[in-house]
Amino acid sequence: MPLIIYHLNPLHLSSTPTHPRTIFSYHFISFNILTMAKIGKLLTTPTKTLRFVLPRGTSESKSFSTSAALEPPPAEVLTETNLSGLVKEYEDYRRNLYGGLTHKALLVDAVGTLVVPSQPMAQIYRQIGEKYGVEYSEKEILNRYRWAYEKPWGRSRLRYVNDGRPFWQYIVTSSTGCSDSQYFEELYNYYTTEKAWHLCDPDAEKVFQALRKAGIKVAVVSNFDTRLRPLLRALKCDHWFDAVAVSAEVEAEKPNPMIFLKACELLGVEPEDAVHVGDDRRNDLWGARDAGCDAWLWGSEVNSFKEVAQRIGVEV
């Protein structure tokens, strides 16, 4: 009997099988949580409908079924309301497993989640570059930056190796047309200071303190060069974390699962016991889930670290 493959869409689940005459009918509940596979028995309920393929040439009207319904059930549409209910049900399930907490560890993206630039990149490139002869407008710098950043970099495709200088020299020169080494050094060092960055969430410190007091281990997972550690110290938040997994040191960049697995190793937890929070769907959500971690999208599924803590089960 051939295997039936269902075409699943995250919002509208089609129950039409690829084979027209062999039907195994299931009601699927699908929502955006990686570890659905771990509790598949809770999330899928097979129906009693079963139709067998008869030998070639046999009339299909003679087929038999274990129920009166020979056709697959209608497609189920998930609304925002019942999706939210499913997420809550799943998190309650996790809390029952882990003593009131959904996860044992929290992994946090750096740029765009923990910290953000205090001023637009193109503005800084132009302000610092004026005394070195940079003439491009901020719009031109931004467009050239995007073009250069998206181009393949090196054979390994790792942009950040050690301090990342070769990569950033290429980016700065391509963006501004200026190859002056003093200009590059001033710009490069600026992005290691507290002037260049600020915390996304002003309440982050008390939230991370509450998380660690509750026994939750916390790590930063970031595509960054070796300036990340001094930057965290400059922002006086390095002590919030039990570990830091930097792509330049791990030699793997998100969405490569290796960097998430390294973070879990540093924390001493299994990937399925960790949840990652980041602002990039591809790098953060997909990468973390490929590693076996849960993942929440910053700015969509969660909007503050207090909300992150509450979803884990820690009151702040």
Backbone as CSV, one residue per row, in Angstrom:
resi,resn,N_x,N_y,N_z,CA_x,CA_y,CA_z,C_x,C_y,C_z
1,MET,0.852,-1.189,0.000,0.000,0.000,0.000,0.889,1.240,0.000
2,PRO,0.686,2.154,-0.915,1.557,3.334,-0.997,1.406,4.249,0.200
3,LEU,2.476,4.969,0.498,2.462,5.944,1.590,1.761,7.205,1.138
4,ILE,0.887,7.721,1.979,0.163,8.938,1.646,0.876,10.124,2.274
5,ILE,1.151,11.149,1.480,1.809,12.368,1.959,0.795,13.489,1.913
6,TYR,0.612,14.166,3.049,-0.323,15.281,3.097,0.414,16.582,2.864
7,HIS,-0.234,17.468,2.112,0.335,18.800,1.881,-0.137,19.695,3.016
8,LEU,0.811,20.144,3.853,0.439,20.928,5.032,0.793,22.387,4.829
9,ASN,-0.143,23.237,5.097,0.070,24.671,5.103,-0.128,25.144,6.537
10,PRO,0.770,26.033,7.069,0.662,26.420,8.481,-0.694,26.984,8.874
11,LEU,-1.425,27.598,7.952,-2.690,28.214,8.322,-3.898,27.433,7.817
12,HIS,-3.775,26.814,6.677,-4.899,26.084,6.123,-4.436,24.687,5.769
13,LEU,-4.882,23.709,6.532,-4.372,22.363,6.395,-5.214,21.579,5.406
14,SER,-4.641,21.244,4.279,-5.364,20.482,3.273,-5.294,19.016,3.593
15,SER,-6.412,18.315,3.515,-6.421,16.891,3.791,-6.523,16.082,2.504
16,THR,-6.127,16.686,1.378,-6.161,15.982,0.108,-4.882,15.188,-0.082
17,PRO,-4.940,13.844,-0.159,-3.736,13.045,-0.308,-3.213,13.089,-1.729
18,THR,-1.925,12.732,-1.892,-1.346,12.753,-3.219,-1.835,11.584,-4.055
19,HIS,-2.246,10.498,-3.475,-2.754,9.357,-4.204,-4.271,9.405,-4.178
20,PRO,-4.953,9.341,-5.339,-6.394,9.595,-5.370,-7.251,8.460,-4.850
21,ARG,-6.687,7.244,-4.708,-7.557,6.122,-4.383,-7.209,5.458,-3.057
22,THR,-6.215,5.967,-2.362,-5.842,5.401,-1.081,-5.853,6.489,-0.040
23,ILE,-6.695,6.362,0.954,-6.895,7.457,1.895,-6.649,6.996,3.320
24,PHE,-5.704,7.596,3.963,-5.609,7.530,5.414,-5.927,8.928,5.891
25,SER,-6.993,9.101,6.598,-7.464,10.436,6.944,-7.082,10.773,8.369
26,TYR,-6.429,11.922,8.543,-6.045,12.393,9.865,-6.441,13.847,10.009
27,HIS,-6.790,14.197,11.243,-6.964,15.615,11.573,-5.637,16.089,12.144
28,PHE,-5.020,17.043,11.479,-3.744,17.574,11.968,-3.961,18.921,12.646
29,ILE,-3.351,19.094,13.762,-3.276,20.406,14.399,-1.848,20.867,14.212
30,SER,-1.659,21.969,13.532,-0.307,22.435,13.238,-0.148,23.854,13.741
31,PHE,0.884,24.069,14.523,1.185,25.434,14.907,2.683,25.585,15.024
32,ASN,3.125,26.837,15.179,4.520,27.170,14.955,5.398,26.847,16.160
33,ILE,5.476,25.556,16.529,6.309,25.129,17.641,7.102,23.911,17.221
34,LEU,8.402,23.996,17.332,9.262,22.923,16.865,8.994,21.607,17.548
35,THR,8.871,21.617,18.854,8.801,20.369,19.597,7.446,19.711,19.502
36,MET,6.641,20.128,18.537,5.390,19.448,18.267,5.632,17.954,18.067
37,ALA,6.788,17.629,17.491,7.079,16.221,17.231,7.167,15.419,18.510
38,LYS,7.637,16.047,19.590,7.776,15.330,20.859,6.431,14.955,21.444
39,ILE,5.409,15.732,21.144,4.099,15.452,21.712,3.089,15.198,20.606
40,GLY,3.583,14.527,19.561,2.735,14.280,18.411,1.459,13.538,18.754
41,LYS,1.539,12.668,19.754,0.354,11.920,20.122,-0.744,12.815,20.683
42,LEU,-0.314,13.953,21.230,-1.299,14.880,21.768,-1.880,15.772,20.688
43,LEU,-1.139,15.929,19.598,-1.519,16.899,18.596,-2.116,16.285,17.341
44,THR,-2.139,14.965,17.198,-2.743,14.339,16.035,-3.715,13.279,16.489
45,THR,-4.890,13.260,15.891,-5.915,12.287,16.253,-6.394,11.579,14.997
46,PRO,-6.043,10.307,14.778,-6.475,9.626,13.560,-7.971,9.347,13.600
47,THR,-8.599,9.468,12.454,-10.006,9.108,12.358,-10.114,7.629,12.030
48,LYS,-11.313,7.132,11.978,-11.524,5.732,11.663,-11.673,5.482,10.164
49,THR,-11.606,6.559,9.375,-11.818,6.414,7.945,-10.634,5.700,7.303
50,LEU,-10.892,4.649,6.511,-9.817,3.897,5.890,-10.331,3.295,4.596
51,ARG,-9.722,3.574,3.482,-10.122,2.972,2.217,-8.919,2.281,1.595
52,PHE,-9.103,1.098,1.089,-8.018,0.328,0.508,-8.064,0.404,-1.012
53,VAL,-6.900,0.311,-1.631,-6.825,0.260,-3.078,-7.147,-1.154,-3.525
54,LEU,-8.055,-1.300,-4.462,-8.414,-2.607,-4.986,-7.532,-2.939,-6.182
55,PRO,-7.409,-4.196,-6.519,-6.605,-4.572,-7.680,-7.050,-3.810,-8.917
56,ARG,-6.106,-3.583,-9.829,-6.394,-2.856,-11.046,-7.540,-3.516,-11.807
57,GLY,-8.477,-2.700,-12.246,-9.601,-3.217,-12.999,-10.825,-3.472,-12.150
58,THR,-10.678,-3.435,-10.832,-11.805,-3.651,-9.939,-12.554,-2.352,-9.739
59,SER,-13.861,-2.434,-9.735,-14.664,-1.226,-9.552,-14.418,-0.621,-8.190
60,GLU,-14.204,0.689,-8.150,-13.931,1.358,-6.871,-15.149,1.335,-5.967
61,SER,-16.350,1.138,-6.538,-17.558,1.145,-5.729,-17.612,-0.045,-4.793
62,LYS,-16.744,-1.073,-5.033,-16.736,-2.248,-4.178,-15.755,-2.111,-3.019
63,SER,-15.107,-0.946,-2.924,-14.185,-0.753,-1.808,-14.963,-0.725,-0.515
64,PHE,-14.265,-1.020,0.580,-14.945,-1.051,1.863,-14.246,-0.125,2.827
65,SER,-14.925,0.216,3.918,-14.411,1.210,4.852,-14.802,0.832,6.259
66,THR,-14.002,1.309,7.226,-14.321,1.069,8.628,-15.303,2.088,9.162
67,SER,-15.703,3.034,8.364,-16.727,3.992,8.784,-17.557,4.364,7.583
68,ALA,-18.665,5.022,7.841,-19.549,5.394,6.746,-18.949,6.506,5.904
69,ALA,-18.042,7.307,6.489,-17.449,8.440,5.776,-16.255,7.969,4.978
70,LEU,-16.375,7.935,3.648,-15.304,7.448,2.802,-14.403,8.569,2.298
71,GLU,-14.806,9.791,2.491,-14.013,10.912,2.019,-13.280,11.552,3.193
72,PRO,-12.119,12.154,2.942,-11.373,12.809,4.024,-12.176,13.954,4.601
73,PRO,-11.935,14.280,5.866,-12.663,15.377,6.504,-12.302,16.700,5.848
74,PRO,-13.149,17.700,6.002,-12.843,19.007,5.408,-11.597,19.608,6.028
75,ALA,-10.904,20.424,5.252,-9.693,21.076,5.741,-10.009,21.937,6.947
76,GLU,-9.082,21.948,7.902,-9.288,22.725,9.133,-8.533,24.032,9.043
77,VAL,-9.203,25.112,9.310,-8.584,26.429,9.267,-8.295,26.889,10.683
78,LEU,-7.028,27.241,10.928,-6.629,27.709,12.246,-6.750,29.227,12.301
79,THR,-7.518,29.715,13.241,-7.641,31.158,13.439,-6.643,31.600,14.488
80,GLU,-6.456,32.901,14.604,-5.522,33.441,15.601,-5.965,33.063,17.012
81,THR,-7.270,32.988,17.218,-7.797,32.679,18.549,-7.477,31.251,18.962
82,ASN,-7.822,30.268,18.083,-7.554,28.898,18.514,-6.080,28.544,18.442
83,LEU,-5.304,29.258,17.600,-3.855,29.052,17.591,-3.257,29.489,18.915
84,SER,-3.719,30.637,19.417,-3.248,31.121,20.714,-3.589,30.123,21.815
85,GLY,-4.782,29.538,21.725,-5.176,28.542,22.714,-4.303,27.308,22.667
86,LEU,-3.907,26.885,21.462,-3.041,25.722,21.318,-1.654,25.994,21.901
87,VAL,-1.153,27.198,21.665,0.154,27.568,22.209,0.113,27.531,23.734
88,LYS,-0.935,28.093,24.325,-1.074,28.093,25.781,-1.170,26.659,26.311
89,GLU,-1.928,25.821,25.605,-2.071,24.426,26.028,-0.722,23.713,26.012
90,TYR,0.055,23.993,24.957,1.379,23.379,24.842,2.306,23.853,25.962
91,GLU,2.279,25.157,26.256,3.155,25.678,27.307,2.739,25.159,28.675
92,ASP,1.443,24.996,28.907,0.976,24.380,30.157,1.488,22.944,30.264
93,TYR,1.470,22.250,29.147,1.997,20.880,29.098,3.473,20.859,29.497
94,ARG,4.263,21.810,28.958,5.691,21.872,29.291,5.890,22.192,30.771
95,ARG,5.080,23.093,31.315,5.222,23.442,32.733,4.949,22.233,33.625
96,ASN,3.998,21.428,33.237,3.711,20.215,34.014,4.883,19.248,33.981
97,LEU,5.613,19.245,32.868,6.764,18.355,32.746,7.960,18.842,33.566
98,TYR,8.164,20.172,33.586,9.394,20.733,34.146,9.166,21.557,35.413
99,GLY,8.209,21.177,36.199,8.033,21.810,37.495,7.648,23.259,37.448
100,GLY,6.753,23.622,36.550,6.270,24.996,36.483,6.968,25.868,35.470
101,LEU,8.045,25.381,34.833,8.785,26.146,33.838,8.698,25.453,32.481
102,THR,8.606,26.244,31.419,8.531,25.641,30.084,9.902,25.218,29.572
103,HIS,10.971,25.896,30.019,12.320,25.621,29.533,13.332,25.790,30.664
104,LYS,14.480,25.160,30.497,15.552,25.259,31.481,16.599,26.298,31.099
105,ALA,16.569,26.736,29.847,17.581,27.693,29.386,16.989,28.650,28.365
106,LEU,17.525,29.869,28.354,17.120,30.906,27.402,18.341,31.337,26.598
107,LEU,18.222,31.275,25.277,19.257,31.761,24.370,18.752,33.068,23.759
108,VAL,19.617,34.075,23.699,19.199,35.407,23.262,20.096,35.907,22.136
109,ASP,19.481,36.338,21.054,20.197,37.004,19.960,20.708,38.351,20.455
110,ALA,21.795,38.818,19.877,22.360,40.103,20.313,21.755,41.273,19.532
111,VAL,22.235,41.513,18.303,21.826,42.699,17.551,20.391,42.563,17.062
112,GLY,19.559,43.513,17.446,18.157,43.509,17.055,17.240,42.940,18.118
113,THR,17.823,42.295,19.126,17.019,41.711,20.203,17.500,42.221,21.563
114,LEU,18.751,41.966,21.856,19.320,42.462,23.114,19.760,43.923,22.969
115,VAL,20.454,44.221,21.879,20.963,45.581,21.650,20.626,46.037,20.228
116,VAL,20.580,47.352,20.047,20.376,47.945,18.719,21.315,49.142,18.573
117,PRO,21.700,49.488,17.342,22.535,50.681,17.147,21.799,51.937,17.607
118,SER,22.528,52.843,18.226,21.903,54.077,18.728,21.614,55.065,17.610
119,GLN,22.356,54.975,16.513,22.126,55.828,15.356,22.198,54.974,14.099
120,PRO,21.532,55.398,13.018,21.587,54.623,11.779,23.021,54.446,11.293
121,MET,23.318,53.266,10.796,24.664,52.959,10.331,25.177,53.967,9.304
122,ALA,24.360,54.268,8.297,24.799,55.169,7.229,25.129,56.560,7.763
123,GLN,24.404,56.982,8.781,24.653,58.297,9.386,26.023,58.328,10.041
124,ILE,26.358,57.281,10.768,27.666,57.206,11.432,28.791,57.097,10.409
125,TYR,28.603,56.252,9.398,29.631,56.093,8.364,29.938,57.454,7.715
126,ARG,28.888,58.242,7.492,29.099,59.534,6.849,29.677,60.563,7.828
127,GLN,29.166,60.615,9.043,29.655,61.599,10.021,31.145,61.424,10.287
128,ILE,31.547,60.200,10.574,32.966,59.949,10.856,33.793,60.086,9.588
129,GLY,33.170,59.745,8.451,33.927,59.737,7.194,34.127,61.084,6.550
130,GLU,33.390,62.115,6.974,33.510,63.429,6.326,34.938,63.966,6.374
131,LYS,35.615,63.788,7.511,36.984,64.323,7.624,38.000,63.485,6.858
132,TYR,37.538,62.330,6.355,38.418,61.487,5.542,38.039,61.540,4.063
133,GLY,37.131,62.467,3.728,36.792,62.673,2.329,35.617,61.871,1.802
134,VAL,34.828,61.267,2.691,33.649,60.522,2.237,32.598,61.510,1.746
135,GLU,32.127,61.324,0.527,31.188,62.259,-0.086,29.823,61.651,-0.377
136,TYR,29.704,60.349,-0.291,28.422,59.707,-0.581,27.365,60.156,0.428
137,SER,26.122,60.237,-0.035,25.008,60.550,0.857,24.702,59.321,1.714
138,GLU,23.904,59.536,2.746,23.540,58.412,3.606,22.770,57.351,2.822
139,LYS,21.919,57.780,1.911,21.160,56.830,1.094,22.093,56.005,0.222
140,GLU,23.077,56.660,-0.380,24.045,55.936,-1.224,24.860,54.959,-0.388
141,ILE,25.283,55.391,0.796,26.062,54.511,1.675,25.241,53.287,2.060
142,LEU,23.965,53.501,2.404,23.106,52.387,2.801,22.927,51.397,1.658
143,ASN,22.686,51.890,0.450,22.506,51.005,-0.698,23.770,50.224,-1.010
144,ARG,24.909,50.881,-0.950,26.181,50.205,-1.220,26.507,49.197,-0.117
145,TYR,26.157,49.536,1.114,26.368,48.624,2.245,25.568,47.335,2.037
146,ARG,24.297,47.492,1.698,23.444,46.320,1.494,23.963,45.442,0.367
147,TRP,24.392,46.080,-0.709,24.932,45.326,-1.841,26.162,44.533,-1.419
148,ALA,27.078,45.182,-0.708,28.315,44.520,-0.294,28.046,43.421,0.731
149,TYR,27.137,43.685,1.667,26.875,42.736,2.758,26.246,41.455,2.235
150,GLU,25.448,41.561,1.168,24.741,40.394,0.662,25.591,39.538,-0.275
151,LYS,26.751,40.038,-0.699,27.609,39.263,-1.588,28.283,38.129,-0.809
152,PRO,28.511,36.988,-1.461,29.234,35.888,-0.783,30.592,36.378,-0.311
153,TRP,30.986,35.882,0.864,32.253,36.346,1.443,33.160,35.150,1.704
154,GLY,34.239,35.041,0.911,35.232,34.004,1.152,34.714,32.603,0.867
155,ARG,35.617,31.672,0.859,35.259,30.288,0.572,34.454,29.657,1.696
156,SER,34.760,30.044,2.928,34.071,29.449,4.076,32.705,30.076,4.302
157,ARG,32.460,31.245,3.693,31.218,32.006,3.863,31.056,32.522,5.286
158,LEU,32.109,32.424,6.108,32.070,32.991,7.451,32.523,34.448,7.364
159,ARG,31.615,35.360,7.658,31.966,36.769,7.587,32.848,37.175,8.755
160,TYR,32.519,36.654,9.934,33.215,37.081,11.140,34.190,35.994,11.588
161,VAL,35.464,36.202,11.300,36.513,35.309,11.761,37.401,36.120,12.694
162,ASN,37.539,35.651,13.924,38.276,36.383,14.957,37.711,37.805,15.094
163,ASP,38.526,38.829,14.842,38.031,40.193,15.043,37.245,40.724,13.844
164,GLY,37.165,39.952,12.783,36.347,40.339,11.630,36.888,41.486,10.812
165,ARG,38.108,41.893,11.033,38.627,43.082,10.352,38.607,42.990,8.819
166,PRO,39.093,41.895,8.222,39.076,41.835,6.749,37.679,42.046,6.169
167,PHE,36.690,41.419,6.797,35.320,41.565,6.307,34.849,43.010,6.443
168,TRP,35.068,43.617,7.609,34.566,44.977,7.821,35.345,46.013,7.008
169,GLN,36.613,45.755,6.739,37.353,46.653,5.845,36.733,46.649,4.456
170,TYR,36.368,45.460,4.000,35.695,45.332,2.706,34.354,46.067,2.715
171,ILE,33.575,45.913,3.789,32.260,46.554,3.890,32.395,48.077,3.908
172,VAL,33.299,48.590,4.716,33.463,50.040,4.846,33.937,50.656,3.537
173,THR,34.917,50.027,2.906,35.426,50.543,1.634,34.356,50.499,0.552
174,SER,33.609,49.396,0.500,32.552,49.258,-0.508,31.424,50.248,-0.267
175,SER,31.115,50.524,0.998,29.987,51.401,1.326,30.298,52.870,1.113
176,THR,31.547,53.262,1.369,31.883,54.693,1.374,32.855,55.108,0.274
177,GLY,33.511,54.137,-0.338,34.524,54.462,-1.339,35.819,54.939,-0.729
178,CYS,35.932,54.863,0.589,37.129,55.335,1.302,37.898,54.147,1.869
179,SER,39.181,54.060,1.515,40.019,52.959,2.005,41.066,53.429,3.010
180,ASP,40.896,54.619,3.542,41.833,55.174,4.527,41.827,54.302,5.779
181,SER,42.979,53.812,6.189,43.075,52.897,7.329,42.691,53.573,8.637
182,GLN,42.987,54.873,8.774,42.625,55.589,9.997,41.110,55.723,10.114
183,TYR,40.468,55.968,8.977,39.001,56.036,8.967,38.422,54.710,9.416
184,PHE,38.941,53.622,8.866,38.422,52.306,9.234,38.610,52.043,10.722
185,GLU,39.774,52.345,11.262,40.057,52.076,12.672,39.130,52.873,13.589
186,GLU,38.894,54.120,13.249,38.012,54.949,14.068,36.587,54.396,14.052
187,LEU,36.123,54.002,12.876,34.781,53.452,12.724,34.669,52.096,13.423
188,TYR,35.679,51.266,13.243,35.687,49.924,13.829,35.650,50.003,15.360
189,ASN,36.460,50.881,15.931,36.520,51.013,17.387,35.260,51.658,17.960
190,TYR,34.627,52.540,17.188,33.395,53.182,17.641,32.337,52.136,17.983
191,TYR,32.264,51.079,17.194,31.224,50.070,17.404,31.562,49.074,18.518
192,THR,32.582,49.403,19.305,32.866,48.621,20.505,32.485,49.400,21.752
193,THR,31.951,50.593,21.579,31.659,51.474,22.710,30.165,51.538,23.009
194,GLU,29.853,52.007,24.213,28.456,52.151,24.626,27.760,53.288,23.877
195,LYS,28.529,54.164,23.212,27.919,55.231,22.422,27.194,54.673,21.201
196,ALA,27.706,53.574,20.689,27.185,53.031,19.431,25.928,52.194,19.611
197,TRP,25.687,51.694,20.827,24.599,50.740,21.050,23.813,51.102,22.299
198,HIS,22.587,50.613,22.357,21.820,50.674,23.604,20.938,49.434,23.694
199,LEU,20.487,49.136,24.894,19.656,47.959,25.127,18.264,48.162,24.527
200,CYS,17.747,47.106,23.912,16.389,47.173,23.345,15.344,47.355,24.436
201,ASP,15.531,46.656,25.530,14.535,46.633,26.603,15.144,47.245,27.861
202,PRO,14.663,48.399,28.304,15.237,49.047,29.489,15.053,48.233,30.768
203,ASP,14.112,47.301,30.785,13.877,46.464,31.966,14.612,45.132,31.904
204,ALA,15.514,44.992,30.928,16.175,43.701,30.713,16.933,43.204,31.938
205,GLU,17.618,44.103,32.652,18.468,43.667,33.768,17.678,42.934,34.839
206,LYS,16.562,43.515,35.281,15.802,42.868,36.351,15.159,41.570,35.876
207,VAL,14.857,41.478,34.575,14.285,40.242,34.042,15.322,39.134,34.049
208,PHE,16.527,39.427,33.586,17.570,38.400,33.569,17.958,37.984,34.983
209,GLN,17.925,38.924,35.914,18.188,38.575,37.309,17.137,37.610,37.827
210,ALA,15.874,37.868,37.501,14.784,36.989,37.932,14.891,35.613,37.297
211,LEU,15.265,35.571,36.025,15.412,34.296,35.327,16.502,33.443,35.973
212,ARG,17.646,34.044,36.229,18.750,33.282,36.809,18.449,32.873,38.251
213,LYS,17.726,33.738,38.975,17.323,33.380,40.338,16.386,32.180,40.333
214,ALA,15.586,32.052,39.260,14.652,30.934,39.131,15.340,29.672,38.621
215,GLY,16.639,29.775,38.333,17.381,28.599,37.877,17.486,28.467,36.369
216,ILE,17.016,29.481,35.633,17.108,29.457,34.180,18.516,29.889,33.761
217,LYS,19.158,29.079,32.954,20.476,29.441,32.436,20.293,30.293,31.180
218,VAL,21.184,31.287,31.014,20.998,32.269,29.936,22.296,32.424,29.147
219,ALA,22.156,32.464,27.818,23.325,32.655,26.951,22.982,33.594,25.810
220,VAL,23.981,34.319,25.341,23.864,35.122,24.122,24.337,34.254,22.964
221,VAL,23.572,34.267,21.871,23.961,33.544,20.659,23.931,34.553,19.519
222,SER,25.106,34.864,18.951,25.159,35.985,18.022,26.125,35.768,16.868
223,ASN,25.700,36.226,15.680,26.617,36.370,14.551,27.370,37.681,14.751
224,PHE,28.571,37.587,15.271,29.338,38.780,15.634,30.806,38.389,15.643
225,ASP,31.668,39.388,15.652,33.094,39.106,15.790,33.477,39.208,17.269
226,THR,34.773,39.159,17.554,35.219,39.095,18.951,35.006,40.399,19.716
227,ARG,34.496,41.438,19.079,34.174,42.677,19.798,32.929,42.531,20.670
228,LEU,32.176,41.440,20.507,30.929,41.325,21.268,31.180,41.324,22.770
229,ARG,32.167,40.585,23.221,32.425,40.512,24.674,32.780,41.872,25.262
230,PRO,33.737,42.611,24.687,33.990,43.959,25.227,32.786,44.886,25.103
231,LEU,31.959,44.689,24.080,30.760,45.507,23.954,29.791,45.228,25.094
232,LEU,29.585,43.955,25.442,28.702,43.605,26.554,29.232,44.188,27.865
233,ARG,30.552,44.188,28.005,31.142,44.795,29.215,30.913,46.306,29.221
234,ALA,31.057,46.934,28.057,30.847,48.384,27.971,29.410,48.753,28.312
235,LEU,28.470,47.892,27.962,27.055,48.129,28.262,26.668,47.634,29.656
236,LYS,27.666,47.092,30.380,27.477,46.607,31.754,26.395,45.531,31.857
237,CYS,26.378,44.639,30.870,25.406,43.546,30.905,26.052,42.174,30.721
238,ASP,27.373,42.117,30.685,28.050,40.838,30.471,27.774,39.846,31.600
239,HIS,27.557,40.357,32.830,27.324,39.480,33.980,25.912,38.907,34.019
240,TRP,25.061,39.306,33.085,23.699,38.763,33.039,23.682,37.338,32.494
241,PHE,24.764,36.941,31.830,24.742,35.714,31.050,25.717,34.666,31.590
242,ASP,25.284,33.416,31.487,26.129,32.293,31.895,27.112,31.904,30.800
243,ALA,26.804,32.246,29.566,27.676,31.888,28.448,27.416,32.823,27.271
244,VAL,28.397,32.912,26.388,28.280,33.692,25.155,28.791,32.828,24.014
245,ALA,27.948,32.584,23.030,28.333,31.834,21.829,28.414,32.810,20.665
246,VAL,29.633,33.123,20.235,29.872,34.095,19.169,30.307,33.344,17.919
247,SER,29.715,33.700,16.794,30.002,32.968,15.556,31.487,32.989,15.204
248,ALA,32.173,34.102,15.492,33.594,34.201,15.168,34.435,33.195,15.947
249,GLU,33.966,32.800,17.128,34.686,31.825,17.953,34.227,30.399,17.680
250,VAL,32.929,30.237,17.448,32.376,28.910,17.188,32.675,28.464,15.760
251,GLU,32.955,29.422,14.880,33.192,29.184,13.453,31.952,28.607,12.780
252,ALA,30.807,29.126,13.192,29.531,28.778,12.576,28.580,29.946,12.786
253,GLU,27.917,30.370,11.736,26.990,31.497,11.824,25.552,31.019,11.711
254,LYS,24.682,31.646,12.490,23.257,31.373,12.346,22.863,31.600,10.888
255,PRO,22.035,30.729,10.310,21.198,29.695,10.934,21.847,28.323,11.100
256,ASN,23.161,28.221,10.952,23.832,26.941,11.180,23.512,26.438,12.592
257,PRO,22.952,25.235,12.723,22.579,24.724,14.052,23.755,24.602,15.009
258,MET,24.979,24.534,14.476,26.155,24.320,15.325,26.295,25.377,16.415
259,ILE,25.968,26.624,16.102,26.162,27.678,17.098,25.163,27.538,18.243
260,PHE,23.945,27.072,17.935,22.950,26.843,18.991,23.336,25.637,19.843
261,LEU,23.841,24.606,19.183,24.274,23.413,19.914,25.451,23.744,20.832
262,LYS,26.331,24.628,20.365,27.465,25.046,21.193,26.979,25.811,22.419
263,ALA,26.004,26.672,22.236,25.447,27.431,23.364,24.844,26.482,24.390
264,CYS,24.107,25.484,23.932,23.508,24.503,24.847,24.593,23.720,25.578
265,GLU,25.654,23.383,24.860,26.773,22.672,25.479,27.413,23.519,26.575
266,LEU,27.604,24.804,26.293,28.211,25.702,27.288,27.336,25.824,28.530
267,LEU,26.014,25.753,28.340,25.077,25.872,29.463,24.836,24.534,30.159
268,GLY,25.207,23.441,29.496,24.982,22.117,30.086,23.534,21.670,30.011
269,VAL,22.830,22.038,28.914,21.432,21.637,28.748,21.263,20.952,27.397
270,GLU,20.201,20.175,27.271,19.854,19.577,25.985,19.121,20.620,25.138
271,PRO,19.271,20.561,23.806,18.610,21.558,22.946,17.109,21.661,23.170
272,GLU,16.435,20.521,23.406,14.983,20.568,23.589,14.563,21.251,24.881
273,ASP,15.517,21.509,25.765,15.215,22.199,27.018,15.469,23.702,26.927
274,ALA,15.873,24.174,25.741,16.204,25.596,25.577,15.249,26.266,24.602
275,VAL,15.007,27.552,24.831,14.243,28.365,23.886,15.124,29.535,23.467
276,HIS,15.139,29.806,22.170,15.927,30.926,21.636,14.995,32.057,21.257
277,VAL,15.402,33.285,21.544,14.625,34.470,21.187,15.476,35.349,20.285
278,GLY,14.938,35.668,19.096,15.666,36.519,18.163,14.719,37.186,17.189
279,ASP,15.221,38.187,16.461,14.363,38.995,15.597,14.396,38.580,14.138
280,ASP,15.184,37.572,13.788,15.318,37.167,12.396,14.708,35.781,12.195
281,ARG,13.694,35.701,11.334,12.984,34.436,11.154,13.921,33.337,10.649
282,ARG,14.747,33.668,9.684,15.633,32.656,9.102,16.761,32.281,10.060
283,ASN,17.506,33.273,10.509,18.681,32.998,11.342,18.314,32.486,12.728
284,ASP,17.296,33.082,13.332,16.977,32.765,14.719,15.952,31.637,14.853
285,LEU,14.807,31.773,14.208,13.772,30.751,14.369,14.150,29.447,13.689
286,TRP,14.435,29.536,12.397,14.716,28.308,11.657,16.001,27.655,12.140
287,GLY,17.013,28.471,12.400,18.283,27.917,12.860,18.149,27.206,14.194
288,ALA,17.465,27.855,15.148,17.296,27.259,16.473,16.491,25.966,16.394
289,ARG,15.447,25.980,15.585,14.600,24.796,15.486,15.322,23.642,14.793
290,ASP,16.181,23.965,13.841,16.991,22.915,13.215,17.935,22.272,14.223
291,ALA,18.322,23.049,15.239,19.202,22.513,16.278,18.431,21.717,17.328
292,GLY,17.105,21.779,17.295,16.284,21.057,18.266,15.774,21.916,19.398
293,CYS,16.032,23.236,19.319,15.556,24.157,20.352,14.168,24.679,19.981
294,ASP,13.461,25.181,20.984,12.251,25.946,20.722,12.709,27.350,20.330
295,ALA,11.825,28.165,19.747,12.224,29.511,19.338,11.015,30.428,19.271
296,TRP,11.217,31.679,19.716,10.179,32.710,19.661,10.727,33.908,18.913
297,LEU,9.888,34.492,18.078,10.319,35.628,17.257,10.132,36.936,18.020
298,TRP,11.235,37.640,18.238,11.220,38.926,18.935,10.516,39.967,18.064
299,GLY,9.616,40.727,18.681,8.864,41.729,17.948,7.581,41.202,17.354
300,SER,7.335,39.897,17.515,6.110,39.299,16.993,5.479,38.392,18.042
301,GLU,6.164,37.309,18.370,5.651,36.388,19.389,5.907,36.907,20.799
302,VAL,7.002,37.614,20.964,7.322,38.259,22.247,7.852,39.662,21.958
303,ASN,7.536,40.607,22.844,7.913,41.997,22.607,8.743,42.604,23.734
304,SER,8.989,41.848,24.780,9.821,42.318,25.886,10.386,41.102,26.597
305,PHE,11.457,41.321,27.350,12.021,40.191,28.091,11.133,39.786,29.261
306,LYS,10.343,40.716,29.757,9.371,40.355,30.790,8.369,39.354,30.238
307,GLU,7.929,39.573,29.009,7.006,38.637,28.362,7.674,37.289,28.138
308,VAL,8.951,37.299,27.775,9.707,36.053,27.619,9.716,35.279,28.927
309,ALA,10.047,35.992,30.016,10.097,35.344,31.328,8.743,34.770,31.720
310,GLN,7.687,35.512,31.476,6.344,35.038,31.843,5.969,33.790,31.052
311,ARG,6.342,33.750,29.776,6.031,32.562,28.979,6.799,31.344,29.468
312,ILE,8.003,31.574,29.970,8.784,30.473,30.531,8.200,30.017,31.860
313,GLY,7.549,30.959,32.566,6.945,30.623,33.847,7.591,31.334,35.023
314,VAL,8.323,32.414,34.742,9.010,33.180,35.780,8.357,34.555,35.905
315,GLU,7.881,34.885,37.079,7.282,36.196,37.317,8.376,37.206,37.664
316,VAL,8.235,38.405,37.133,9.228,39.453,37.362,8.579,40.562,38.195
